[in-house]
Amino acid sequence: MVASVPIILLLSVSAIANVTANTESNAAWKQQMQFINPPGIGCYTVNYPSTTWIETACSPPPTNMTFEEGGTYNSVLGDSSSANVGTAVGGVTSLSGYYSETDTCGVGCGKGSNYYSLQENTNYFATNLDGGTQAWFQFVWKNTASSGSGTGDVLMELWLNAYYYDNGYCPSGSPGTDINNWQVVDDGPGGIGYDCTALTWQSATLEEDPANLASITLEGTVYGGTDTTAEFCDTTSCQSMSVSDILGLHGNWEDIDWNVYGYGGGTQAAFYGYGTSGTDMTIRVDTWDTSGNQLSPGDYVAAPYTGESNNLNYYGESTGTGYYQFLSCETTPC
């Protein structure tokens, strides 16, 4: 019996080594996929360890659901002071003290437990679509919870600020392949009137429990002056959605608002920790210019773009590293 003990220990050490090696390999694969663009417009998927995108059918966008504009919420912005952004990849790098997350907007509203979105929102810019109307762009992954069998969806939302307010109508028809027709929406608490917005069709994934936030990333890319892509990755697969860059984001992308937000329609992602300690979350956003050169880490800012929110308070940054720490606020007032 004594002689068997070292064998058991050796097997355990070997198993741990294999797990570590697999984890590192998957992480390297996910990082590699950040720089392999899909071959064209549409929806695509790829599974570890392959690096070849496979085209899949796109699903229709959600009916009568949009994200909102005009909050002043916790955001991490990439720095593009020296060049225009071509690619931005954001993710939660660590998550501790987490107990639960709920999508809420007050008593009796919101979607409930484990509903949330990852959002990467651009700055406002003058679009080439219609005489310089101010536009912006949202890269989104939204988590629709259903006891482990729900879905996650990669999509994009295109905005024309105050277009309806100024003109009394939205542009007719669809702005491009795999994008629904323009529709009028109230631009939320920080806007000046009614906007026009169009949702892309979406690429479906499996749902992700918020406890797994540290294993997923959301990327936005505009490349070649032709296509715009949203890409979501976990440790074993990536999904992407690409459309034509009809708004002219290429050459105009300067800021990145990235965070974990409410599911949509102005809701809040409320995080709760064990006891009174709160949920401790660290976020990092990496950016590259349109020539593929990595840019310096950005700065924390309370950005005015999205209308969804969270209950995370900015806690600090490891100076110059691009890692930003947030701590959930579970009392009122914070």
N, C-alpha and C positions, 0 to 999 in steps of 0.2 A: 504493500500500500504506500509506503513512504517513497519508494522509487517512482511511483506514478505522479507524484506531486509536481516535480519539475516539468514533466511533459504537459500537464494541464496549464501550468504557468506559461510555458513557451507558446502553446496554442493561443492563449489569451493575448500575449504580446504580439503575435503574428496577426491576429484578427484586428487589433487596434491599429497596427501599421497599415493593414490593407484599407481600413476605413479612412485613415488619414490620407493615404495616397489617392484614394478615390475622390475624396472631398477636394483635394488640391487639384486633381485632374479636371473635375467638373467645373471648378472655379476658373481654371485656365481656359477651358472650352467656352464658357459663357463670355469671358472677356474677349476671346477671339471672334465670337459671333457679333460683337458690337461693331466690328469693322467690315463685316461681310454684308453688303446691302442686298436686298431681294432683287431678282432680275427684272422686275417691272411692276406696273400698277396691279393692285389686287391684294389678296390675302395669302399668306404663306406660313408654313410651319417647318421646324427642324427639330430633331431629337438627338440627344447626345448618343454617340460621339460624332455623328455626321455633321458636316459643315455645308451641306447642300440644301438650299431652301426648296421645299416642295409646295407647289401652288395648291390651295384649298378653296372651297367655295366661301364667299363672303356672305354673312348673314345681314338681313335688313337692320337698320339702326333702330333703337328703341322708339316707340310711338309716343309722341307728345312729351318727350323728356329731353331737357337740355340742362347743361350746367349753367351757372349764373356768373355774372360779372360784377366787380365793383366792391370787393371787401378790402380790408386792410389787415391782413392776417400774416401769421408766421410763414416766411418763405426763405428759401436759400437761392440766391441769384449768382449765376456764373459771371465772371469778369470778362468782358470782350472789349476792353478799352483800346486794344491795339488791332483788333480784327473782328470781322463778322463771324458769328457762330455758325458752324456747319453741323456739329453733332454735340449733343448733351446727354449724359447718362447719369441718372440719379438713383440712389438706393439708400435703404436703412442699413447701416453697417453694424449696429449693435442695438439690442433691445433687452432691457432688464426690468424686473419688477412688474412685468405685464400680467394682468389678470383678465381683463376683458375690454372689448370695444363695442360701442353702440352708435349707430347713425341716428341723430336726433335733431330736432329743431324746436323743442319745447314739448309741452304736455300733449300726448296723443298724435304726434307726427314724427316723421322720420321712418326709416325702414327697419331699424332694430339691430339686433346683435350681428356682428361680423359683416355688415355692409359698409363699404368705404370705397374711396377711389385714390389712386395715385395720379397726380396731375403734374404736367410739365407745360407751363404756360409762357408764351412769348410776350415781348413788349409790343406796344402799339406801333404801327408803321403805316405809311401811305401805300395803299394797294395799287397795283397796276390793272386791277379788274375794272374799275369804274372811276376815272377822273380823280384819283388820289384820295378816295374815301379812306378814313382811318380803319385799319383792320388789325386783327390779332388771331392767334392760333393756339389751340389746346391739344396737346397729346395726352391721352387718357387711358388708364386701365381701371375698370370698375369691377368690384367684387360683389357678385350677387349670391348671397349665402343661402344654402338649403341643406343643412345637416350633413355637410361633406359632399353632397352631390350637386351643388350649384355650379354656376359658371363665372368665369372672369371674361371680360370683353375688352379687346384692344380697339380703340376708335379715336377719331379726331373730330374736333368741332371748329368750324370756320366762322369768324365773326366779321360783320361790317357794322362798325359803331354808328349808332344814331341814323342809319341809312333810312329806315322807315320814318323816323321822326322828321328828317329833312325832306323826304320825297313823297311820303304818303303811300309808298308801295315798296316791295322787295323786288330784286331782279327776278325775272321769270325763269322757270325751269330749273334744272340742275346745273351746278357750276362745273361738273366733271364726272368722269366715270367712277362708279361706286360711291357717289355722294348723293344724298337725297335733295329734294327741291328746297330752295330758300324759304324760310318761314319767319314770321315776325315774332319777336319775343320781347318782354319787358327786360331791360338790361340790369335789373336788380338794384340793390340799395345805394350803389355809388354812381349810377349812370345818370344821363341827362334826358333820356327818352327811349323810344323803342328802337331796337337793333334788328338786323337781319342775320340769321344764322343758318348753317347747314351742317348736318351730321354726316360723317362718312358711314358707310356700312362697316361691319365689324368682324374681327377674327376672334373666334371663341376659344377660350382656355378653360381649364378646371378652376374652381374657386380656390382661394388661398386663405387659410385661417390667419387672422392678424398676428398670431403668435409666430408665424413664419415670415414676417416682414423682412427680416435680415437676410433672407435667401433669394429675394426677388429684386429686379431692377426694371426701370422704365426709361426708354431712350427715345429721343426725337432727333431726326436727321433730315436735312435738306441737302440734296446733292445734285451736282451736274446742272443746276439751274432748271431742272425739269420735274423731279419727283420729291415728295415729302413723305417720310415714313415714321410711324410709331411702332416701337418694338418692345415687347415684354418678355423677360426671361426669368425662369427659375433655375434650379440646379440641373434639370434634366431635359428641358425643352425651351424653345423660343417661339413666339408667334409675332407676326408683323402684319401691318396694314399700310399700303402705299397708295397715294393719290397724286395727281398732277399738282405742281406748285402754282396753282392758278391765282393765288393772292400775291405772289411775288415775295415770299419770305426770304428766299435766297438773296443775300446781299443786304438784308434789312434786319436780321436777327441779332439783337444786342444783349438782351437780358433773359434769364431763365428763372421762372418762379416754380420751384419744385417742392412738393411736400405730400404728406398723407392727409387727405381731406374727406369731407362728407361725400355720400354716394351721389348726390346731384340735386338740382333744384334748390340750392342754397342751404343744404343741411350741414351739420357738424359731425365730424368723427370725434367722439368722446372716449378717451382712453382712461382706464381705471387700473390702479396697481393694488398690490396686496397691502392691507392696512392703510396707513396714511402716507406711505413713502412715494406713491405715484409711479407712473411708468416713465422710465428713463430711455430716451431714444436718441441715437446719433445718426445724422444724415450727411451724406457726401454727394456732391455733384461735380462731375468731371466734364470739361468742355474742350472742344477742338475747333479750330477755324475751318474755313471752307477748303483750305489746302492740306488739312490733316495735322496741323501743328497744335500741340496741346497748349491751352491757355492757362493763365494763373488762376488759383482758387478764387472764387467770388466772395462776396460779402453777405452777411445776414442783413435782411431788410424786411420791413412790414410792407409787402407789395400790394398794389391796388388792383390786381388783375382778376383772380377768380372770386366768385361769390360764395363758394363753399369754404368751410373753416375746420379747425380742430381746437381742442382744449390744451394744446401744447404751448408752454411758455419757453421762450429762448433762454438758454442757460449759459451759453458761452461757446467759444471756439478755441481749439488748439491753434494758436496763432500761426498763420501761413500754411496750415495743413489742409484746409478745406473741410475739416470735420466739425460739424455743428451739433451741439448737444441741446436737447429739449426735454422738459420735464412736465408731465401732465398736471393740470390744475383741476382739483376735484372739489373745490369749495367755491362759494359765491359770496362776496366778490373774491377774485383770486388775489 
